[in-house]
Amino acid sequence: MREDAEDYDADAEDNEHDEDADTDLSALLRPYLARLEQFLMAPGHDPLGNQLLSGEDRDSPKVKMVLERVAAHLFGGKEIDPETGKKVPYGPFDGKVLIFTNNVISAEEVWRLAPPELKACGMLYKAQNKVEHGRRFEKMARIRWMVGVEVSMNEGLNFQFVSRICRTEVVWNPGTLEQGNSRANRPELKAQDRRPFVFFDSFTVDNTIDVTKAARLISKVISVAQFENADNPLYHELPTVPVIKMSLDSLLTFNTWEYQSEERPGLMEYAKALAAYEKVRDEDYEQYRKAYIRKYGEGPAMRPIPIAPTPADMGIMEHVPYTPGANVAGMEKLGLTRIDDYLNQVEDDYTSSDDEADSERISGVVDTALSELKGRAVHTEFGEGEIVRCGTAAKHVTVRLSNGFTVKARKSSTFLLEKEPEGPLRRKIADIIGLKVTPIKDVQAAGYTLSRAQSKALKVREARRQAREQRTRDRERKKALTVKLSLIEHNGYVGMAYDGPMDNPITVQTLQAAGFRAVPGATYAQIKGPKTFVNLLNTWEDSGISYPAKFQRQATGWFGEFYAQLASRAAPQERITRAARAKLPNFWVQEHRATADPKSITPFPVIENGKTWVMLPRGSGFPGTKSAVRATRDLVQWKKHEPRMIWFGTVAQIRETARKLKDSGVFVQNAGTLNKQFRDMKKLKVRVLS
């Protein structure tokens, strides 16, 4: 962590005016800081703490203080009077308690250390059961407090029945703070709000990262408030506290409650600034309230919003999915009870009648209630049926529908029926709210499987489709990997060439992976004797076409010396030796420089597979090639060589490459011919590219 921070601090001068610089560093350090925070909550879970700590030292004092606060809220307790320093009575209060943590391990540690009397009235929130646990916390009178990870509960859950939020770890920014606080700090719309106060507790440990993060958060809260209320003079009077930069120096030194210096005022100074901000905020609202009364004659209050009339063409889809945790219209009239609510009520009834109920006995009662649900009539988003299987840990129940199909439905969107319905229940729901049922011809389009039989059929159909696609891909790949390869002897170099189509990416990529390189096309003509060669040069000169003098020297020496015996009759090793002596270049790997001069060419003398050629690079960058061909078309027969892929090396290296191609799935159509070429060339000493 020190190395990462110091590397970042090295750019501190550049970052001085960058508003996001400290945010970037906080993101860089966040994994390390998360471990420090987690150590304060669950020291025994840290690898180092697990080795060094034992006994009570493995239990976090911070967690114990959080649990003391929860117990004081629920049952009454003591707190220290800030003026006298003495303990005074505190609590109990109406409303439930919600504990926010930053990670799962912290939440599990709070639950582990909770004493029996708190566990009997609390629960550990799990993100995978978000809807069910949120509903359970809200509806069950026995459950008076819950602990879980804040980021999972910040959206989709409302806790207007909560009157205290305990935040065990400091969040990073004001937005997250406000989002979490607003879970509870909102009006109760469904019932009379009995909460005179909503308490917010934040727990920080002196001389730790808690202090640095808390001061940083406070400074951000104040700076954001001043920015958003720049035209309000009240906010101009707020004390200025420096924004804490997330540097290694801040982490190591700005971590105490008490005042140290003007640069390190301590968390208490920031707490005073926060208190001043809250006072200004309240005064700002009071001014707004008074101005509102002067204008409208009464204070601001919630008023019902008129409900627009139902559109004439509105209807309920026949198989619309139900949102987990939501009720349907007319539940009382139709005698519907959602399964999760029913189980919560069973548990509540049992605990209210048995003061000695513990978690094991409660679990047994719930298990019994679940087993008794087997065979009960239910309404689901798929229609009516009866329960055939249900379990305590599972979120779903298995239902056999009246049409014979079997489905799995969530407990939080499945409704128990008091009696067998007469006809589809969804139509009765539509009648209650004055709508029509809109049929859906293809329910599968919504992504739902109606039955086990249909599910199996869909899986079989999908498996067959995938198998067909795989066979098609295999055929295409086999076709792409079926190639013809040949060995070439080119100016003393030996290579393996592919002259097939280059438009299939599978072919090209496979050969490239084996070491082949794509080379451009060429224009070439066979030179059948010295006389033809001399006439070719003279014709070019007469046509004003120029070429490098090196070509004439190489070619004259090559053809003049060699044609006494004819290249086609010479042994391959002799051709290779003479090509090396003449220093003939490798046309296929040579870099061809483009030119716009239509009278300039760069010809290459080439002996390839025992035949003598003159090769010219072709393409838009070589207009001279066209001029040279037009001038000599009566002397020689010019041909075009398309782009190809070649791999040059020793004969042994090329043979090994051929084996690798075979292992990778490449099928060589002319494998017999290629093997014969390997046998003929295996003893040759060839030129090797440098």
MOJO-V853459 format. One record per backbone hydrogen bond with DSSP energy under -1.0 kcal/mol. NH is the residue of the N-H (numbers start at 1). CO is the residue of the C=O. If there is no record, write none. Layout:
# MOJO-V853459
NH_CO / NH_CO
This chain:
# MOJO-V853459
5_1 / 6_2 / 7_3 / 8_4 / 9_5 / 10_6 / 11_8 / 12_9 / 15_11 / 18_15 / 21_18 / 24_20 / 25_21 / 26_22 / 27_23 / 28_24 / 29_25 / 30_26 / 33_29 / 34_30 / 35_31 / 36_32 / 37_33 / 38_34 / 39_35 / 40_36 / 41_37 / 42_38 / 44_58 / 45_42 / 50_46 / 52_48 / 53_49 / 57_54 / 58_55 / 59_56 / 64_60 / 65_61 / 66_62 / 67_63 / 68_64 / 69_65 / 70_66 / 71_67 / 72_68 / 73_69 / 74_70 / 75_71 / 76_72 / 77_90 / 79_88 / 81_86 / 85_81 / 88_79 / 90_77 / 93_73 / 96_161 / 97_144 / 98_164 / 99_146 / 100_166 / 101_148 / 107_103 / 108_104 / 109_105 / 110_106 / 111_107 / 112_108 / 113_109 / 118_115 / 119_115 / 120_116 / 121_118 / 125_147 / 129_126 / 130_127 / 133_129 / 134_130 / 135_131 / 136_132 / 137_133 / 138_134 / 139_135 / 140_136 / 144_121 / 145_121 / 146_97 / 147_123 / 148_99 / 150_101 / 154_150 / 159_183 / 162_159 / 163_96 / 164_96 / 165_199 / 166_98 / 167_201 / 168_100 / 177_173 / 178_174 / 179_175 / 180_176 / 181_177 / 182_178 / 183_180 / 184_181 / 185_181 / 186_184 / 199_163 / 201_165 / 203_167 / 207_255 / 211_208 / 213_209 / 214_210 / 215_211 / 216_212 / 217_213 / 218_214 / 219_215 / 220_216 / 221_217 / 222_218 / 223_219 / 224_220 / 225_221 / 226_222 / 227_223 / 228_224 / 229_225 / 232_229 / 235_232 / 247_245 / 251_247 / 252_248 / 253_249 / 254_250 / 255_253 / 260_264 / 261_264 / 267_256 / 268_257 / 270_266 / 271_267 / 272_268 / 273_269 / 274_270 / 275_271 / 276_272 / 277_273 / 278_274 / 279_275 / 280_276 / 281_277 / 282_278 / 283_279 / 284_280 / 285_281 / 286_282 / 287_283 / 288_284 / 289_285 / 290_286 / 291_287 / 292_288 / 293_289 / 294_290 / 295_291 / 296_292 / 297_293 / 314_311 / 316_436 / 318_438 / 320_317 / 325_412 / 326_323 / 334_330 / 336_331 / 337_416 / 339_414 / 340_411 / 342_338 / 343_339 / 344_340 / 345_341 / 346_342 / 347_343 / 348_344 / 349_345 / 350_346 / 351_347 / 352_348 / 357_354 / 362_358 / 363_359 / 364_360 / 365_361 / 366_362 / 367_363 / 368_364 / 369_365 / 370_366 / 371_367 / 372_368 / 373_370 / 374_371 / 375_387 / 376_373 / 378_385 / 379_415 / 380_383 / 383_380 / 385_378 / 386_400 / 387_376 / 388_398 / 389_398 / 397_409 / 398_389 / 399_407 / 400_386 / 401_405 / 402_384 / 404_401 / 407_399 / 409_397 / 411_395 / 413_410 / 414_411 / 415_379 / 416_337 / 417_377 / 418_335 / 429_425 / 430_426 / 431_427 / 432_428 / 433_429 / 435_430 / 438_316 / 445_442 / 446_443 / 447_444 / 455_451 / 456_452 / 457_453 / 458_454 / 459_455 / 460_456 / 461_457 / 462_458 / 463_459 / 464_460 / 465_461 / 466_462 / 467_463 / 468_464 / 469_465 / 470_466 / 471_467 / 472_468 / 473_469 / 474_470 / 475_471 / 476_472 / 477_473 / 478_474 / 479_475 / 480_476 / 481_477 / 482_479 / 483_667 / 486_497 / 488_495 / 490_493 / 491_607 / 493_490 / 495_488 / 496_647 / 497_486 / 498_645 / 508_504 / 509_505 / 510_506 / 511_507 / 512_508 / 513_509 / 515_512 / 516_511 / 517_646 / 519_644 / 522_641 / 523_616 / 524_639 / 525_614 / 527_612 / 533_529 / 534_530 / 535_531 / 536_532 / 537_533 / 538_534 / 539_535 / 540_536 / 541_537 / 542_538 / 543_539 / 544_541 / 545_540 / 546_599 / 553_549 / 554_550 / 555_551 / 556_552 / 557_553 / 558_554 / 559_555 / 560_556 / 561_557 / 562_558 / 563_559 / 565_562 / 575_571 / 576_572 / 577_573 / 578_574 / 579_575 / 580_576 / 581_577 / 582_578 / 584_579 / 590_586 / 595_621 / 600_597 / 601_546 / 604_615 / 606_613 / 608_611 / 609_489 / 611_608 / 613_606 / 614_525 / 615_604 / 616_523 / 622_619 / 625_622 / 627_623 / 628_624 / 629_625 / 630_626 / 631_627 / 632_628 / 635_632 / 636_632 / 639_524 / 641_522 / 644_519 / 645_498 / 646_517 / 647_496 / 649_494 / 654_650 / 655_651 / 656_652 / 657_653 / 658_654 / 659_655 / 660_656 / 661_657 / 662_658 / 663_659 / 664_660 / 665_662 / 666_661 / 667_481 / 669_483 / 671_668 / 674_670 / 675_671 / 676_672 / 677_673 / 678_674 / 679_675 / 680_676 / 681_677 / 682_678 / 684_681 / 687_492
